Amino acid sequence: MPDKKLRLGVLISGSGTNLQAIIDACAEQFLDAEVVVVVSDKEAAYGLERARKAHIAAVWVDRTAYTTFRDYNHAILFALRTHEVDLVVMAGYMRLLTREVLDAFPMRVVNIHPALLPSFPGASGIHDAFDHGVKITGVTVHFATDKFDEGPIIAQEAVPVLEGDTAESLEARIHEAEHRLYPAALQLIAEGRVSIEGRKARIIG
Ligand code: GAR
């Protein structure tokens, strides 16, 4: 087990309930890591407030302040480097990262998606799966690439769609699963138990 805690930089765009689950897991020492910076592309993202309440650096990077997507990503990279981040954790961050950011953190950028990838990628995975009428959906944690919701899968949890479910009741159970699965998957990485073989992530031990 490494003696230094894994330094997490969490990227968000919204309410940050996954961020909160990660902060809580670190505080409860279930996750051997610390969130050192939270970066949002949205000034009003409640996740920034969650970071401030936990005395974590909260950074808003305003997309409209940069002419190009490349420059905007460069500013994100600057924030991550300034805080000496080891692992970049996308938690409801609804943009792609450029090659520059991904190359700065090779196989050190992870994402969570509220469906069983490769099914139902995109911004509305829960509703898309519900509308399709699947009987089982779930949650995926994976390494991020330069494509939305693609990359080697680290962990998945199935969530059944129940008779009488609405999109909202399903969404609530998916979020519960996310809040369990993301800290657990990050702990596997913190323990050095995740390796990559070709297109697949492998869990060691
Ligand atoms: C989560 O359900 C996450 O899986 C999803 O955004 C939500 C953010 O919620 N991400 C995606 O759909 C990525 N394609 P949160 O801000 O409360 O953590």
Boltz pocket constraint, residues with backbone or C-beta under 6 A from the ligand:
constraints:
  - pocket:
      binder: B
      contacts: [[A, 12], [A, 13], [A, 14], [A, 15], [A, 16], [A, 17], [A, 18], [A, 19], [A, 47], [A, 91], [A, 92], [A, 93], [A, 112], [A, 113], [A, 114], [A, 121], [A, 122], [A, 123], [A, 124], [A, 125], [A, 149], [A, 178]]
      max_distance: 6.0
